[in-house]
Amino acid sequence: MKAFESAANQYKIAKDYSKCSDAFSRAARAQLLLDKKFGHIGAAKLYDKAASAASLSGDKIEACSLYRESANCFREGNALERTAQALTKAALEIEDEDGDAAIDMYKEAIDIYDIEQKIIYAGETYAAATRFAVGSKRYMDAIEIYQEIRKAYEQNNKKGRLHKLYTSVIILYLAMKDEVAADRCLVEFSQSCHDYLLSEEYEIANLLQQSYSNMDQELLEKAKKHHLVEFLENEVAEVLNNLDCYIDGEISSEELL
């Protein structure tokens, strides 16, 4: 095993990342053979190094596969938080090649944080997952992820983050042309967190609800220009800026004048 690690480090110095990755992978497998009972954490760390080298070599698919191996070893070693971190790295590698697989891995990672009751610490995974889901127009997946993190924000009284999350969900439903769901969420969120009604995030959501109910593009533009929009996630702000409240090609009465 030490010979493989030594070779891997030499390849790393020489910037031969493909051979470096292969050597670290061999070291990981050797670690598991030498210590089948307690070698999983050591092997996981070696697979992580192998994955990093594969990524540097440009082989994103191999990097994803190796990060998954790292996750599996961390899981066997009962290091579940590190399992989630490895899955997040795997998802990041595969986003361009297989978006559905990336989303599944992000969700799997978030589920682990939830099971471990550590979802409040899932910040990096949550940010990467929502960025990718919204940016790739997988709005329903993004909403599911938001709803998972919502529980942690509510339990830990993270009101500022919660208010942004509520408004983000409403924006995404409107982007999906599901005004009924957006209206339902506005009512539900207002009832579950009374402070939301007093927030500037609520002002945006309320303006959006009114603009769609009345097909009033002027109100929608007012919502888009609200100063708090710049504090939403960049991808959500972009979705908001691309909204229009016309339905099936119709225009508002104001536009007809």
Secondary structure, DSSP 4 states (H G I P E B T S, - for coil): -HHHHHHHHHHHHTT-HHHHHHHHHHHHHHHHHH-TTT-HHHHHHHHHHHHHHHHHHT-HHHHHHHHHHHHHHHHHTT-HHHHHHHHHHHHHHHTTT-HHHHHHHHHHHHHHHHHTT-GGG-HHHHHHHHHHHHHTT-HHHHHHHHHHHHHHHHHTT-HHHHHHHHHHHHHHHHHTT-HHHHHHHHHHHHHH-GGGGGSHHHHHHHHHHHHHHTT-HHHHHHHHT-GGGGGS-HHHHHHHHT-----TT---HHHH-
